[in-house]
Amino acid sequence: MREEEKKPTSTIRRILKQRWALSAIYIASAAIILAAAFLLQNSFGDSAKDGKEESAETGKNYGEPSVEVNSNLETIKMPVADADKSVIKKQFYDVNADEKAQEDALVFYNNRYEQNKGIDIAMEDGKSFDVKASLSGNVTKVQDDALLGNLVEVEHEDGVVTRYQSVKDIKVAVGDKVKQGQAIATAGKSQINEEAGVHVHFEIRKDNIALNPLDFVDKQASAIQSATEAEADKEETPAVEGSEADKETPAVEGSEADKEETPAVEGSEADKEETPAVEGSEADKEETPAVDETDGSTDLESGTDEEGSVPGEDTTEESDSLKESLNQSN
């Protein structure tokens, strides 16, 4: 048994004692290391290749304008090929315009007047023309409408929408991406504004609020956002709130309080109710020395003075003495 256990060990030792044994071990180790390095290199190469393919796919449409990013930097254009040969048949209804301009911007249909929410554009010669996209965007609505003359709606950034009415031969569909200047339809007629003839009704809306397109033509689309923010700031200025507060000034309340609680009024009422002059006059009437005067008058009528003597008594005695002197003289 001991001899058998010693055989494997002696075999390994015999092999290691050979001259080629160490060389073979080194070569095998080097092969293993190289194989591992090769496998790692291949794995890195595959990942780099995938990254290149992804970047190539990402930059496949490089050079084409991105509708979502670049439309806000575009300059708004009239929806016609040659704006110099176009005319405005009906203007936008502006609430801040004068009365004459507002009357001209009303649309009369079915015995009713409607405010024009856009501008009606036609050619000077009255002929039909291609309707161009004013801005790049996505088509969100295409509608057949005899009253409005059909409708195409294109959506842009920040809630901005352009609408093209009174058109025919529509060349786009819902979901299409259109570039600025791309033909989307042909000008036509509408029942609601027959007097305009062949035209396109063009609108610009921000958050579904109609704006005057002429205020933004030849300006960047970002100007719409700036203008609406400025309008919002005007409507919510603290000065307006202050003026409302001035209408409810505490001075008015104070004046009402003064009217209700003026001590002068209360004092006057108190004087009327508790005037010592009235009581004094009543007391004077009750305790007047007029009664004594009456008694005095009674004494006078009885022929006595205040001391109880009768007036004229002395004169009678004098008259008797005169009579006596006259008799003696005789």
C-alpha positions as CSV (number, residue, x, y, z in Angstrom):
1,M,0.0,0.0,0.0
2,R,2.8,2.4,0.8
3,E,4.5,1.7,-2.5
4,E,1.3,2.5,-4.4
5,E,0.8,5.8,-2.5
6,K,4.3,6.8,-3.4
7,K,3.9,6.2,-7.1
8,P,2.0,9.4,-8.1
9,T,4.4,11.6,-6.2
10,S,7.4,9.9,-7.7
11,T,5.9,10.3,-11.2
12,I,5.4,14.1,-10.8
13,R,8.9,14.4,-9.6
14,R,10.2,12.5,-12.5
15,I,8.4,14.7,-14.9
16,L,9.6,17.9,-13.2
17,K,13.1,16.6,-13.5
18,Q,12.8,16.5,-17.2
19,R,14.4,19.5,-19.1
20,W,11.3,20.3,-21.1
21,A,8.9,20.3,-18.1
22,L,9.5,23.9,-17.0
23,S,9.3,25.2,-20.6
24,A,6.1,23.4,-21.1
25,I,4.6,24.9,-18.0
26,Y,5.6,28.4,-19.0
27,I,4.2,28.0,-22.5
28,A,0.9,26.7,-21.1
29,S,0.6,29.5,-18.7
30,A,1.4,32.1,-21.4
31,A,-1.3,30.5,-23.7
32,I,-3.9,30.7,-20.9
33,I,-3.0,34.4,-20.2
34,L,-3.1,35.3,-23.9
35,A,-6.4,33.5,-24.4
36,A,-7.9,35.4,-21.5
37,A,-6.6,38.7,-22.9
38,F,-8.0,38.0,-26.3
39,L,-11.5,37.2,-24.9
40,L,-11.5,40.4,-22.9
41,Q,-10.4,42.4,-25.9
42,N,-13.2,40.9,-28.0
43,S,-15.8,41.8,-25.3
44,F,-14.6,45.5,-25.2
45,G,-14.6,45.6,-29.0
46,D,-18.3,44.4,-29.1
47,S,-19.4,47.1,-26.6
48,A,-17.5,49.8,-28.5
49,K,-19.1,48.6,-31.7
50,D,-22.6,48.8,-30.2
51,G,-21.8,52.3,-28.9
52,K,-20.8,53.3,-32.4
53,E,-23.9,51.9,-33.9
54,E,-26.1,53.7,-31.4
55,S,-24.3,57.0,-32.0
56,A,-24.6,56.5,-35.7
57,E,-28.4,55.9,-35.3
58,T,-28.7,58.9,-33.1
59,G,-26.9,61.2,-35.6
60,K,-28.7,59.6,-38.5
61,N,-31.0,62.7,-39.0
62,Y,-28.3,65.2,-38.1
63,G,-28.7,68.4,-40.1
64,E,-32.5,68.1,-40.2
65,P,-34.3,70.7,-38.1
66,S,-35.9,69.4,-34.9
67,V,-39.5,70.6,-34.8
68,E,-39.7,70.5,-31.0
69,V,-36.5,72.4,-30.4
70,N,-36.0,74.8,-33.3
71,S,-39.6,76.0,-33.9
72,N,-39.4,78.4,-31.0
73,L,-36.4,80.1,-32.7
74,E,-38.0,80.4,-36.0
75,T,-39.3,83.7,-37.4
76,I,-43.1,83.7,-37.9
77,K,-44.0,84.1,-41.6
78,M,-47.2,84.9,-43.4
79,P,-48.8,81.7,-44.7
80,V,-48.3,82.7,-48.4
81,A,-45.4,82.3,-50.8
82,D,-45.3,86.0,-51.8
83,A,-46.5,88.3,-49.0
84,D,-45.9,91.4,-51.1
85,K,-48.7,90.4,-53.5
86,S,-51.1,89.6,-50.7
87,V,-53.9,91.8,-49.2
88,I,-55.7,91.7,-45.9
89,K,-59.4,91.3,-46.6
90,K,-60.4,91.5,-42.9
91,Q,-58.4,92.5,-39.9
92,F,-58.2,90.9,-36.5
93,Y,-60.8,92.2,-34.0
94,D,-58.8,94.2,-31.4
95,V,-60.6,95.2,-28.2
96,N,-58.1,98.1,-27.9
97,A,-58.7,99.5,-31.4
98,D,-61.0,102.4,-32.2
99,E,-64.7,102.0,-33.0
100,K,-64.2,102.2,-36.8
101,A,-61.5,99.5,-36.8
102,Q,-63.6,97.2,-34.6
103,E,-66.6,97.6,-37.0
104,D,-64.4,96.6,-39.9
105,A,-63.2,93.5,-38.1
106,L,-66.7,92.1,-37.6
107,V,-68.0,89.2,-39.7
108,F,-71.7,89.2,-40.5
109,Y,-73.3,85.8,-41.0
110,N,-76.8,84.6,-40.5
111,N,-78.0,87.9,-39.1
112,R,-75.3,87.9,-36.5
113,Y,-72.0,89.7,-36.1
114,E,-68.9,87.8,-35.0
115,Q,-65.5,89.0,-34.0
116,N,-62.8,88.0,-36.4
117,K,-60.3,85.9,-34.5
118,G,-57.6,86.1,-37.2
119,I,-56.8,87.8,-40.5
120,D,-58.2,86.9,-43.9
121,I,-55.5,86.9,-46.6
122,A,-56.0,87.0,-50.3
123,M,-54.0,87.7,-53.5
124,E,-54.3,91.1,-55.2
125,D,-55.5,89.3,-58.4
126,G,-58.1,87.2,-56.5
127,K,-56.7,83.9,-57.7
128,S,-56.0,80.8,-55.6
129,F,-52.6,80.2,-54.0
130,D,-50.7,77.7,-51.9
131,V,-51.1,78.0,-48.1
132,K,-47.7,77.6,-46.4
133,A,-47.0,76.6,-42.8
134,S,-46.1,79.7,-40.9
135,L,-44.1,77.7,-38.3
136,S,-42.7,74.2,-38.1
137,G,-44.9,71.9,-36.0
138,N,-47.1,68.9,-35.7
139,V,-50.5,68.6,-37.4
140,T,-53.1,68.0,-34.7
141,K,-56.4,68.6,-36.6
142,V,-57.7,68.3,-40.2
143,Q,-61.4,69.0,-40.4
144,D,-63.8,69.3,-43.3
145,D,-66.2,72.2,-42.6
146,A,-68.3,73.9,-45.3
147,L,-69.1,76.9,-43.0
148,L,-65.4,77.6,-42.2
149,G,-64.1,76.3,-45.5
150,N,-62.2,73.4,-44.0
151,L,-59.5,73.6,-41.3
152,V,-55.9,72.6,-40.6
153,E,-54.4,73.1,-37.2
154,V,-50.6,72.9,-36.4
155,E,-49.3,72.7,-32.8
156,H,-46.0,74.3,-31.7
157,E,-44.1,74.8,-28.5
158,D,-45.4,76.5,-25.3
159,G,-49.1,76.0,-26.2
160,V,-48.9,78.0,-29.5
161,V,-51.2,76.8,-32.3
162,T,-51.6,78.1,-35.8
163,R,-54.9,77.6,-37.7
164,Y,-55.6,77.7,-41.4
165,Q,-59.2,78.0,-42.4
166,S,-61.0,78.4,-45.7
167,V,-58.7,75.9,-47.5
168,K,-59.1,73.1,-49.9
169,D,-56.9,70.3,-51.4
170,I,-55.3,69.6,-48.0
171,K,-51.9,68.0,-48.4
172,V,-51.3,66.9,-44.8
173,A,-52.9,64.5,-42.2
174,V,-53.1,64.4,-38.4
175,G,-49.7,63.4,-36.9
176,D,-47.6,64.8,-39.8
177,K,-44.6,67.0,-39.0
178,V,-44.5,70.0,-41.2
179,K,-41.6,72.4,-41.8
180,Q,-41.9,76.2,-42.1
181,G,-42.8,77.2,-45.6
182,Q,-44.2,73.7,-46.5
183,A,-47.4,73.8,-48.6
184,I,-50.2,72.3,-46.5
185,A,-53.3,73.3,-48.6
186,T,-54.7,75.6,-51.2
187,A,-56.7,78.8,-50.5
188,G,-60.5,78.5,-51.0
189,K,-63.8,80.0,-49.9
190,S,-66.0,79.8,-46.9
191,Q,-69.7,80.5,-46.2
192,I,-69.0,82.6,-43.1
193,N,-67.0,85.2,-45.1
194,E,-68.1,85.0,-48.7
195,E,-67.2,88.6,-49.3
196,A,-63.5,87.8,-48.9
197,G,-63.5,85.6,-52.0
198,V,-60.6,83.1,-52.4
199,H,-58.6,83.6,-49.2
200,V,-57.1,81.8,-46.2
201,H,-58.2,82.6,-42.6
202,F,-55.0,82.6,-40.5
203,E,-55.0,82.5,-36.7
204,I,-52.3,82.4,-34.0
205,R,-53.5,81.1,-30.6
206,K,-51.7,80.9,-27.3
207,D,-53.4,78.6,-24.7
208,N,-56.5,78.8,-26.9
209,I,-56.6,82.6,-26.8
210,A,-56.6,84.3,-30.2
211,L,-53.8,86.8,-30.9
212,N,-53.3,89.3,-33.7
213,P,-51.0,87.6,-36.2
214,L,-49.8,90.9,-37.5
215,D,-48.3,91.7,-34.1
216,F,-45.9,88.7,-34.4
217,V,-45.1,88.4,-38.1
218,D,-41.4,88.6,-38.7
219,K,-40.7,88.0,-35.0
220,Q,-39.5,84.9,-33.3
221,A,-42.1,82.5,-31.9
222,S,-40.7,83.1,-28.4
223,A,-42.1,86.7,-28.7
224,I,-45.6,85.2,-28.3
225,Q,-44.6,83.8,-24.9
226,S,-43.1,87.1,-23.8
227,A,-46.1,89.1,-24.9
228,T,-48.6,86.9,-23.1
229,E,-46.5,87.0,-19.9
230,A,-46.4,90.8,-20.1
231,E,-50.2,90.9,-20.5
232,A,-50.6,88.6,-17.5
233,D,-48.3,90.9,-15.4
234,K,-50.4,93.9,-16.4
235,E,-53.6,92.1,-15.3
236,E,-52.2,91.1,-11.9
237,T,-50.3,94.2,-11.0
238,P,-50.6,95.3,-7.3
239,A,-51.5,98.8,-8.5
240,V,-54.9,97.6,-9.6
241,E,-55.4,95.9,-6.3
242,G,-54.4,99.0,-4.5
243,S,-56.9,101.1,-6.5
244,E,-59.6,98.6,-5.5
245,A,-58.4,99.0,-1.9
246,D,-58.6,102.8,-2.3
247,K,-62.2,102.5,-3.3
248,E,-62.8,100.9,0.1
249,T,-60.8,103.4,2.2
250,P,-61.3,103.4,5.9
251,A,-62.0,107.1,5.7
252,V,-65.5,106.3,4.5
253,E,-65.9,103.9,7.4
254,G,-64.5,106.6,9.7
255,S,-66.9,109.1,8.3
256,E,-69.8,106.8,8.9
257,A,-68.6,106.1,12.4
258,D,-68.3,109.9,13.0
259,K,-71.9,110.3,11.8
260,E,-73.1,107.6,14.1
261,E,-70.9,108.4,17.2
262,T,-70.4,112.2,17.1
263,P,-70.4,113.5,20.6
264,A,-71.7,116.8,19.3
265,V,-75.0,115.2,18.3
266,E,-75.3,113.3,21.6
267,G,-74.4,116.4,23.5
268,S,-77.1,118.4,21.7
269,E,-79.6,115.7,22.4
270,A,-78.6,115.7,26.0
271,D,-78.8,119.5,26.2
272,K,-82.3,119.3,24.8
273,E,-83.3,116.7,27.4
274,E,-81.5,118.0,30.4
275,T,-81.1,121.7,30.0
276,P,-81.0,123.6,33.3
277,A,-82.4,126.6,31.6
278,V,-85.8,124.9,31.1
279,E,-85.9,123.7,34.7
280,G,-84.8,127.1,35.9
281,S,-87.6,128.8,34.0
282,E,-90.1,126.4,35.5
283,A,-88.7,127.1,39.0
284,D,-88.9,130.8,38.4
285,K,-92.6,130.4,37.4
286,E,-93.3,128.5,40.5
287,E,-91.3,130.8,43.0
288,T,-91.6,134.2,41.5
289,P,-91.9,137.3,43.8
290,A,-94.9,138.4,41.6
291,V,-97.2,137.1,44.4
292,D,-95.7,139.7,46.8
293,E,-96.2,142.4,44.1
294,T,-99.8,141.3,44.0
295,D,-100.1,141.7,47.8
296,G,-98.5,145.0,47.6
297,S,-101.1,146.0,44.9
298,T,-103.8,144.8,47.3
299,D,-102.5,147.2,50.0
300,L,-102.5,150.0,47.6
301,E,-106.0,149.3,46.6
302,S,-107.1,149.2,50.3
303,G,-105.5,152.6,50.7
304,T,-102.6,151.7,52.9
305,D,-99.0,151.8,52.2
306,E,-96.4,149.3,53.2
307,E,-96.3,150.6,56.8
308,G,-100.1,150.4,57.2
309,S,-100.7,154.2,56.9
310,V,-103.5,155.6,54.8
311,P,-102.2,158.0,52.1
312,G,-103.6,161.5,52.2
313,E,-104.2,161.5,56.0
314,D,-101.8,164.3,56.7
315,T,-103.4,166.5,54.0
316,T,-106.8,166.3,55.8
317,E,-105.3,167.5,59.1
318,E,-103.7,170.4,57.3
319,S,-107.0,171.4,55.7
320,D,-108.8,171.4,59.2
321,S,-106.2,173.7,60.6
322,L,-106.6,176.2,57.8
323,K,-110.4,176.2,58.3
324,E,-109.9,177.0,62.0
325,S,-107.5,179.9,61.2
326,L,-109.9,181.4,58.7
327,N,-112.8,181.3,61.3
328,Q,-110.6,183.1,63.9
329,S,-109.7,185.8,61.5
330,N,-113.4,186.5,60.7
